[in-house]
Amino acid sequence: MSKISSVGPSWDDVEKALFTPEEIAESDLRVALIGELVKARQERGITQKKLEELSGVKQPVIARMENGSTTPNLSTVLKVLAPLGKTLYIGDLHP
């Protein structure tokens, strides 16, 4: 079996060239947070429409938040967290 080599730089190299470490860390946190929201919603068997009813956040906003096409503001995140039985924990990045 032949080994396929990549053409050009890796995504990590491109990411480091385009973004500051702070921007990368912010993006990683955003992805982790949204991933946890989606996971919690799916584990509870709650549809986006039902989450709209429970949180007051419109379903299209939830969809855009989940697919990463928008960055939700803190109040929106908090509204969605509560009906999912989640809270926002602030801890040290580097314990």
JOBEL-V470415 format. One record per residue. PHI is phi as a letter, one per 30 degrees, with the letter a starting at -180 (none if undefined). PSI is psi in radians with two decimals (NA if undefined). BURIAL is I if it has 24 or more other C-alpha atoms within 12 Angstrom, else O. Layout:
PHI,PSI,BURIAL
PHI,PSI,BURIAL
This chain:
none,2.33,O
d,2.58,O
d,2.28,O
c,2.17,O
c,2.61,O
d,2.69,O
c,2.12,O
i,-3.07,O
d,2.76,O
d,2.87,O
d,-0.70,O
e,-0.73,O
d,-0.75,O
d,-0.80,O
e,-0.80,O
d,-0.53,O
d,-0.55,O
c,-0.50,O
b,2.64,O
d,2.81,O
e,-0.60,O
d,-0.72,O
d,-0.68,O
d,-0.78,O
d,-0.72,O
d,-0.76,O
d,-0.75,O
d,-0.72,O
d,-0.73,O
d,-0.79,I
d,-0.76,O
d,-0.75,O
d,-0.85,I
d,-0.67,I
e,-0.73,O
d,-0.67,O
d,-0.81,I
d,-0.80,I
e,-0.81,O
d,-0.74,I
d,-0.80,I
d,-0.70,O
d,-0.53,O
d,-0.05,O
i,0.52,O
c,2.23,O
d,2.88,O
d,-0.67,I
d,-0.75,O
d,-0.68,O
d,-0.59,I
e,-0.83,I
d,-0.69,O
d,-0.54,O
c,-0.40,I
i,0.02,O
c,2.20,I
e,2.50,O
e,-0.74,O
d,-0.57,O
d,-0.74,I
d,-0.77,I
d,-0.79,I
d,-0.64,O
d,-0.80,I
d,-0.59,I
c,0.01,O
i,0.19,O
d,-0.09,O
b,2.70,O
c,1.95,O
d,2.64,I
d,2.88,O
e,-0.72,O
d,-0.62,O
d,-0.78,O
e,-0.80,I
d,-0.66,O
d,-0.63,I
d,-0.59,I
d,-0.79,I
e,-0.91,O
d,-0.25,I
d,0.02,I
i,0.47,O
c,2.79,O
b,2.89,O
c,2.14,O
c,2.29,O
c,2.07,O
b,3.12,O
d,2.40,O
d,-0.65,O
b,1.44,O
d,NA,O
